[in-house]
Amino acid sequence: MGLPPGEVEKKETDLTIRTEMKITLRLVMSVFGAVMGSFLFGYNTGVINAPEARIKEFLNETNIKRDGTPMSVDTQTNLFAIIVASFAIGGTAGGLLAGTWADKFGRKNGSLLNTICGIASAALMFFCRMGVSYEMLIVGRLLGGICCGLITGLTPIYLSEIASQNIRGALGVLHQLGVVSGILVSQILGFPEVMGTSDLWNYLLGLAVVPCILQLIILPFCPESPRHLLISKQDEANARKALIALRGYSDAEEDILEMKAEDEAQKSEAKVNIWGLLTSRNLRMALILSVVMHLSQQFSGIVAIFYYSSSFFQDAGLDGDTAVHATSGVGAVMVVMTIVTIPLMDKVGRRTLHLAGLGGMFVFSILITLTLTLQHLVPWFKIVTIVASLVYVLFFALGPGSIPWLIVAELFSQGPRSAAISVSVLVNWVANFGVGYAFPHMKTSLGDYSFIPFTGFLLVFFIFIYLYLPETKNKTFEEISSTLRGGGNIREDKNARRENYLVSYKSTENP
Ligand SMILES: *[C@@H]1O[C@H](CO)[C@@H](O)[C@H](O)[C@H]1NC(C)=O
């Protein structure tokens, strides 16, 4: 004891220098390995659109091979809808399971184990033609959904836990970058002249095996999340090793201390399961915010753009095939814009970017409605509609596309984190399914006014998030969760705690 306060001050300065972290090879590998999962999710989401006609033909042929009778158009449509929907159903189940999975197997090993599910799914989809079985296709999509539901939980937790706080936002965005890249690649491979309308549709679906294989090769060389090792598994030695490997430090004491401080603060509230999370008053605000963030992503109406874009482009005078190509332009805008937001996330901050994104989407959704309704009076408004919808996509990618995925892990400390991820991922999948299901009906009943409900949602979400979401950039998990618990002067509490740790650490070092 009896360490002069100056010593502690110096340690604090060390910490600030150190968080300018090195990008180590191990970190790059770990991020790449994890993001391959996000890519798989995007790929499986987008891949089913292009080969629709081929798959329906396959259903008909399968029936003929089995009992000699062709399948009616109605049954084909229904079965195809089941094939599409089974992915979302699997995803919902996977999302619900993700938290328990992440705690039981670990973030990295959980992802590694999940590749089995991904490979089995790809194999079933690939071999369904040889097996003359659409049941295989349905089960394959269901398994693929479970796998991707787990990924949407595991990858954001892993990324947020291996990052040091000053690049946590940037790493978090990479999940969404993986997703939109996966969608774009599936759209490009689905082009009529690539694999879309050819006889290769089962190869197109089966290619989902590639990201799984890459994960299987890379992940064994990546460290487990140090935070999971230390706080959940109480395995300090391996946590230290993982930190050193990921951050390139010669020693990792500062980070260990920060995690221990978090652990200490959580001691009173033990491991929280989903039920505990739903009923805890302390965690209620964080939970509501997480759910609202995910709803703001799905109810922003981005799904509508994907539905509408081909018809926009056709209205503007492009023919069918060209419109399909132009639609992938929307995907490309998302990829580029998501890359642009990587450095912004830790500079500008999550709150600002998300609000800017929602605000911009609000304004441009109004513009889209106006130009849609007036375009029969003013022909060049068709072009304005296209431009407005591209800008709308830009604003989506600025914040609402990526931030919900990364912020949930930040709003909770280690104890309730995985349960919170489960709940919000579940909400995301259900909302996605709901909007995807409801939008075609909205389009039929509201016509050119079908964006108006989204305009309303965007306004409500903007106001709510403006009022309640704290900024999370450059804060420790402990600081963020104390803010949400309504804790008073958090930084000072925390500094006091770190000081205590440093003092006791120093005193054990040189008694
Ligand atoms: C099913 O296939 C048969 C034989 O190729 C064809 O005559 C029939 O029109 C197809 N039915 C549908 C609904 O596509």
The ligand as an SDF file (V2000), in Angstrom:
LIG
                    3D

 14 14  0  0  0  0  0  0  0  0999 V2000
  -44.9090  -29.7030  -64.9180 C   0  0  0  0  0  0  0  0  0  0  0  0
  -44.1020  -30.3860  -65.8320 O   0  0  0  0  0  0  0  0  0  0  0  0
  -44.8330  -30.9210  -66.9490 C   0  0  0  0  0  0  0  0  0  0  0  0
  -43.8840  -31.7860  -67.7700 C   0  0  0  0  0  0  0  0  0  0  0  0
  -42.6940  -31.1170  -68.0700 O   0  0  0  0  0  0  0  0  0  0  0  0
  -45.3960  -29.7500  -67.7490 C   0  0  0  0  0  0  0  0  0  0  0  0
  -46.1440  -30.2310  -68.8380 O   0  0  0  0  0  0  0  0  0  0  0  0
  -46.3050  -28.9190  -66.8340 C   0  0  0  0  0  0  0  0  0  0  0  0
  -46.7570  -27.7800  -67.5280 O   0  0  0  0  0  0  0  0  0  0  0  0
  -45.5680  -28.4970  -65.5740 C   0  0  0  0  0  0  0  0  0  0  0  0
  -46.4950  -27.8940  -64.6600 N   0  0  0  0  0  0  0  0  0  0  0  0
  -46.2810  -26.7270  -64.0860 C   0  0  0  0  0  0  0  0  0  0  0  0
  -47.3750  -26.2320  -63.2110 C   0  0  0  0  0  0  0  0  0  0  0  0
  -45.2650  -26.0850  -64.2440 O   0  0  0  0  0  0  0  0  0  0  0  0
  1  2  1  0
  1 10  1  0
  2  3  1  0
  3  4  1  0
  3  6  1  0
  4  5  1  0
  6  7  1  0
  6  8  1  0
  8  9  1  0
  8 10  1  0
 10 11  1  0
 11 12  1  0
 12 13  1  0
 12 14  2  0
M  END
$$$$
